[in-house]
Every structure is written in structure tokens, then in C-alpha cells.
Amino acid sequence: MPSLAQKWLEQGIQQGIQKGIQQGIQKGMLHEAQEMVLEAIDAKFGACPEEIRKRIMAIEDRTKLKALLKEILLKSKLEDISLNCCVKI
């Protein structure tokens, strides 16, 4: 029969595993959103310049990426799209 300390240790390990899994899922969803923005730029405006690619990959807020994707769909020129609170590309 496991001791109380062993039960707590096992519980802590399980919580750590669950937290790690959740963080991995969140990171994967963020990366997917970044990739969708880049693919939308490539499809609409041609190859995405490396500097813009780096700036998009630095965005760590899925809500901002979602707004950026909508903006890409609505704008007719790459230069009219803003990154990080109205900083023009």
C-alpha cells in the first residue's frame, strides 16, 4: 500500500503531465494560427517577405493572429496590413 507521500508525489506528477500536455496543445494551436496567416499572405500577395514572416512568428496571441487573418482577407495590398497594433508592414 502506497504511503501518503507517495500518493501526493504521484498526484503531483500527474498534474505536471497534464499541465505539460495542455501547454503543448496551446503552443501547437498558436503555431497553426501563425502558419495560417503566413499561408494567407502567400496565397493573396505572393511569397511573404522574411522580415514579415519573422514578425508574424513572434506574435503569441491567437486573437491578434485571427484579427490579422481577417485583415489580410479584406485588404488589397500587403502594405495596408498592420502587425502588432497598427504597425504597418
N, C-alpha and C positions, 0 to 999 in steps of 0.2 A: 504494500500500500504506500503510495507516494506521500511524502510529508507536505505540510502546508507550504513550506518554502519552495518545494519542487513544483507544486501546483501553480504558485504565483509566477515562478520562472517560466513555466510552460505557457501560462496565460500571457505573460509579457512578450514572449517570443511570437505567439500567435498574433498579438496586436501589432507587433513590429512588422510581421509578414504582411498583414492586411494593409497597414499604412504604406508599406513599400509598393504593394500591388496598386493601390489607389493612386499613388504618386506617379507610377509608371503609366497608368491609364491616362491620367491628366496630361502628362508630357507627350504621350502619343497623340492625343486629341489636338494639342497645341501644334505639334509638328504637322499634322494633317491639315489644319487650318492654314498654316503658313504655306504649305505646298499648294493648296487650292488657290490662294491669292496669286502665287507665282505663276501657276498654270493659266489663270485667267488673264494675267498680263501678257504672257507668251501668246495666248490664243488671240487676244484682241489687238495687241500692239506690236507683236513680233518679239524677238528674243529680249528678255529682261536684262538690262544692264547690271553688271556685277555689283555696283555700289547700291543700287536699289534692292537687289537680291539680299545683300547683307543687312540692309536696314529692315527689310521685312522679316528676315530670320531673327532679328533682335527684338521684335515685338513679342511680348509674352502675355498678352491679354487677348483672349479669344473674341471678346466683344469688339475690341478695336479692329481685329482682323476681319470680323464679319462686316463691320461698317465699311472697311476698306474694300472688301469684295463688292459690296453694293455700289460703292462709288466707282469702281472700275467698270461695272456694267453700265453705269449712267453717263460717264464722261466719254468724249470723243477723242481726246488727246491725252497721252501719258503725262504730259507736263501739267495737266489740270488736276491731277490726283494728288491728294495730300497724305503725308505719313506723319504719325505722332502729333496730333493736334495742329493741323493746318500748316505743317512744314511742307512746302511744295517739293515735289520730286523734280 
